[in-house]
């Protein structure tokens, strides 16, 4: 059984920073694309950022470009989302996801979600 462990999040003021972490120790991590997805209350979950397994190519949603950075540490089976210059609109539950780059069907794992609240 694969367990995804998330940490980080919480309350930040506008303009502040937070870092989210996610670990999935039971898989061959280098074969997985990993990502973060945000879901504000009452809205659908959407991709925020992704880092591919090959070449560590990254991609970001337009609202977070230049403010958020996704990274991965293959030695620790861990990926991160550094969130800077936070805005109230960033308030959401953030879910981490690991998907096998070739066979994602049964090899996709989600975290349970971390709440991020940006408020003064």
C-alpha positions as CSV (number, residue, x, y, z in Angstrom):
1,X,0.0,0.0,0.0
2,X,1.3,3.4,-1.0
3,X,1.2,6.2,1.5
4,X,1.5,9.8,0.5
5,X,2.7,12.1,3.3
6,X,2.1,15.9,3.0
7,X,3.4,18.6,5.3
8,X,3.5,22.4,5.4
9,X,0.7,24.9,4.8
10,X,-1.2,26.9,7.3
11,X,-1.9,30.6,7.6
12,X,0.2,33.3,5.9
13,X,-0.3,37.0,5.4
14,X,-0.5,38.6,1.9
15,X,3.0,38.8,0.5
16,X,4.2,36.0,2.8
17,X,5.7,32.6,2.0
18,X,4.9,29.0,2.7
19,X,6.5,25.7,1.6
20,X,4.6,22.5,1.0
21,X,6.3,19.1,1.0
22,X,5.1,15.7,-0.1
23,X,6.7,12.3,0.2
24,X,5.9,8.9,-1.3
25,X,8.5,6.4,-0.1
26,X,7.2,3.2,-1.6
27,X,7.6,3.9,-5.3
28,X,10.5,4.2,-7.8
29,X,10.3,7.9,-7.6
30,X,12.4,8.7,-10.7
31,X,9.6,7.2,-12.8
32,X,7.0,9.5,-11.6
33,X,5.8,12.9,-12.7
34,X,4.8,14.9,-9.5
35,X,2.6,17.9,-9.2
36,X,0.5,20.1,-6.9
37,X,-3.1,21.0,-7.4
38,X,-5.2,23.6,-5.7
39,X,-8.9,23.5,-4.8
40,X,-10.6,26.6,-3.4
41,X,-13.8,26.0,-1.5
42,X,-16.7,25.4,-3.9
43,X,-14.4,25.1,-6.9
44,X,-12.8,22.4,-8.9
45,X,-9.3,21.1,-8.3
46,X,-6.8,22.5,-10.8
47,X,-3.2,22.0,-11.6
48,X,-0.9,24.5,-10.0
49,X,2.5,23.2,-10.9
50,X,4.2,20.0,-12.2
51,X,7.7,18.7,-12.5
52,X,8.3,15.8,-14.9
53,X,10.4,12.8,-14.2
54,X,12.4,13.2,-17.4
55,X,14.6,16.3,-17.5
56,X,12.8,17.8,-14.5
57,X,10.8,19.9,-16.9
58,X,8.4,22.2,-15.0
59,X,5.1,23.9,-15.8
60,X,3.0,26.4,-13.9
61,X,-0.6,27.7,-14.0
62,X,-0.6,31.3,-15.1
63,X,-1.8,32.8,-11.8
64,X,1.3,31.4,-9.9
65,X,4.0,32.0,-12.5
66,X,6.9,33.9,-11.0
67,X,5.7,33.3,-7.5
68,X,5.6,29.6,-6.9
69,X,8.4,27.1,-7.5
70,X,8.0,23.3,-7.7
71,X,11.0,21.1,-7.1
72,X,11.9,17.5,-6.4
73,X,14.5,15.6,-4.5
74,X,14.8,12.1,-6.1
75,X,17.1,10.9,-3.2
76,X,14.3,11.6,-0.7
77,X,11.2,10.7,-2.8
78,X,10.0,14.1,-2.0
79,X,8.7,17.1,-3.9
80,X,8.0,20.7,-2.8
81,X,6.0,23.8,-3.6
82,X,7.6,27.0,-2.5
83,X,4.9,29.7,-2.4
84,X,6.1,33.3,-2.4
85,X,4.3,36.6,-2.6
86,X,1.1,34.9,-1.5
87,X,-2.2,36.5,-2.3
88,X,-5.7,35.9,-0.8
89,X,-6.7,34.2,-4.0
90,X,-4.1,31.5,-3.3
91,X,-6.3,30.3,-0.4
92,X,-7.2,26.7,-1.1
93,X,-6.6,23.1,-0.2
94,X,-3.5,21.9,-2.0
95,X,-3.2,18.3,-3.0
96,X,0.1,16.6,-4.1
97,X,0.0,14.0,-6.8
98,X,2.5,11.4,-8.1
99,X,1.7,9.7,-11.5
100,X,3.8,7.1,-13.2
101,X,5.1,8.6,-16.4
102,X,4.2,5.6,-18.6
103,X,1.4,3.8,-16.8
104,X,-0.5,6.3,-14.7
105,X,-3.8,4.4,-14.6
106,X,-3.3,2.4,-11.4
107,X,-0.1,4.1,-10.5
108,X,-1.4,7.5,-9.5
109,X,-1.3,8.6,-5.9
110,X,-2.8,11.7,-4.2
111,X,-2.2,13.3,-0.9
112,X,-5.1,14.1,1.4
113,X,-4.7,17.8,1.0
114,X,-3.1,20.7,3.0
115,X,-5.0,23.9,3.7
116,X,-3.3,27.1,2.8
117,X,-5.0,30.3,4.0
118,X,-3.8,33.8,3.0
119,X,-5.3,36.5,5.1
120,X,-4.3,39.6,7.0
